[in-house]
Amino acid sequence: FVSNLTREVFLSTNPKIDRSKLSVVHNSVLPTPTTEAVDLHSRFGIAPEKAIILFHGRISPEKGIDVLLRAVSQLPREKYHLLIFGEGKKHVMKKLREIIVSNNIGECVTFAGYQTDIQPFVRSCDIAVQPSVMQESLGLANLESMMWSRAVVTTNNGAQPEYIVDGRDGILVDPGNPYALADALSRLIASPELRRELGEAAKKRFATDFAYPRFFDAISNIYNHLWDSNE
């Protein structure tokens, strides 16, 4: 299982299985070979004094993009710009654009589309956000942001608390709550020092507990154990 959460959900079905055969190995991500920073302000025509908030992933209702848009609509427009990377179905995108128009935040939000390699953009933002309203089995997008020492704001309704301690290496908020999300983003926008502290702590947590070599070794040990048991 990729998280303790997924293991517990599986066990809640009362499966007829020897529990000693169940293992949890938290997933990981690898840095892309040529990940270089991107000047997001110049690339997207964003004023240099604005903090850049970045979401990347599938644009679908369960990812909470509508909540994110309602959250940023509460922030001072001269303080931030939200970049949304990913693709979504036409009816989903239509609804999100309606929220943008109704909240008059068109100048503060850019749908940046799908990127084959998102990591250069992740490492170049000021704040990474994942406002999922569903239970995430792990959340690779969060791990990518942590790997690149970004300050992460995400929800607490999945496996996120297994790798983020609220206030230490990220900020956790309740899902579906635009006010709590706006408060977290506002604190980070106002404090580059807090962003730096959370980002550095996140990078350290990733390197210690979630780096790819650790994941590879854990998976290899399980397969080696199975091989030895069957000899």
Residue pairs with C-beta under 8 A, 6 or more apart in sequence:
1 7
1 10
1 22
1 23
1 24
1 25
2 24
2 25
2 26
2 27
2 137
2 138
2 159
3 24
3 26
3 27
3 137
3 138
3 158
3 159
3 162
4 24
4 159
4 162
5 135
5 137
5 158
5 159
5 162
6 24
6 137
6 138
6 159
7 22
7 24
9 135
10 22
11 19
11 22
23 222
25 215
25 218
25 219
25 222
26 138
26 162
26 163
26 209
26 210
26 215
27 138
27 140
27 143
27 215
28 143
28 210
28 211
28 212
28 214
28 215
28 216
29 140
29 143
29 144
29 147
29 212
30 212
31 119
31 147
31 148
32 117
32 119
32 120
35 117
35 119
35 120
35 123
35 148
36 120
37 120
37 123
37 124
38 120
38 121
38 124
39 124
40 46
40 52
40 83
40 121
40 124
40 125
41 47
41 48
41 50
41 52
44 81
44 83
44 110
44 112
46 52
46 81
47 78
47 81
49 78
50 78
50 79
50 80
50 81
51 79
51 80
51 81
51 126
51 127
51 188
51 189
52 80
52 81
52 83
52 124
52 125
52 126
52 127
53 72
53 80
53 81
53 82
53 83
53 125
53 126
53 127
53 128
53 129
53 185
53 189
54 82
54 83
54 85
54 121
54 122
54 125
54 127
54 128
54 129
54 150
55 63
55 65
55 68
55 82
55 83
55 84
55 85
55 86
55 128
55 129
55 130
55 131
56 84
56 85
56 86
56 115
56 118
56 121
56 122
56 128
56 141
56 144
57 63
57 85
57 86
57 130
57 141
58 86
58 87
58 88
59 65
59 84
59 86
59 87
59 88
59 92
59 93
59 96
60 88
60 89
60 92
61 92
61 133
62 132
62 133
62 134
63 130
63 131
63 132
63 133
63 134
64 131
64 132
64 133
64 155
64 175
64 176
65 84
65 88
65 96
65 131
66 95
66 96
66 99
67 131
67 133
67 175
67 176
67 177
67 178
67 181
68 82
68 129
68 131
68 178
68 181
69 82
69 96
69 99
69 100
69 103
69 105
69 109
70 99
70 103
70 178
71 131
71 178
71 179
71 181
71 182
71 185
72 80
72 82
72 105
72 108
72 109
72 182
72 185
73 103
73 104
73 105
74 178
74 179
74 182
74 186
75 182
75 185
75 186
75 189
77 105
77 107
77 108
79 189
79 190
80 108
80 185
80 189
81 108
81 109
81 110
82 108
82 109
82 110
83 110
83 112
83 121
83 125
84 109
84 110
84 111
84 112
85 112
85 113
85 114
85 115
85 118
85 121
86 113
86 114
87 113
87 114
88 96
93 111
100 106
100 109
112 121
115 121
118 144
119 144
119 148
122 128
122 144
122 145
122 148
122 150
123 148
123 149
123 150
125 150
126 150
126 151
126 188
126 189
126 192
126 195
127 150
127 151
127 152
127 153
127 185
127 188
127 189
127 195
128 141
128 142
128 145
128 150
128 151
128 152
128 153
129 152
129 153
129 154
129 181
129 185
130 136
130 139
130 141
130 142
130 145
130 152
130 153
130 154
130 155
131 153
131 154
131 155
131 173
131 175
131 181
132 139
132 154
132 155
132 157
132 158
132 175
133 155
133 157
133 175
133 176
134 157
134 158
134 175
135 157
135 158
135 159
136 155
136 157
136 158
136 159
136 160
137 158
137 159
138 158
138 159
138 162
138 163
139 154
139 158
139 159
139 160
139 163
142 152
142 154
142 160
142 163
142 164
142 170
143 163
143 206
143 210
145 152
145 202
146 152
146 163
146 164
146 169
146 170
146 202
146 203
146 205
146 206
146 210
147 203
147 206
148 203
149 199
149 200
149 202
149 203
150 199
150 202
151 170
151 171
151 188
151 194
151 195
151 196
151 198
151 199
151 202
152 164
152 169
152 170
152 171
152 198
152 202
153 170
153 171
153 173
153 181
153 184
153 185
153 188
154 160
154 164
154 170
154 171
154 172
154 173
155 172
155 173
155 174
155 175
156 166
156 172
156 173
156 174
156 175
157 174
157 175
160 172
161 172
163 205
163 206
163 209
163 210
164 170
164 172
164 202
164 205
166 172
168 198
168 201
169 198
169 201
169 202
169 204
169 205
170 198
170 202
171 184
171 187
171 188
171 198
173 180
173 181
173 183
173 184
174 180
187 194
188 194
188 195
188 198
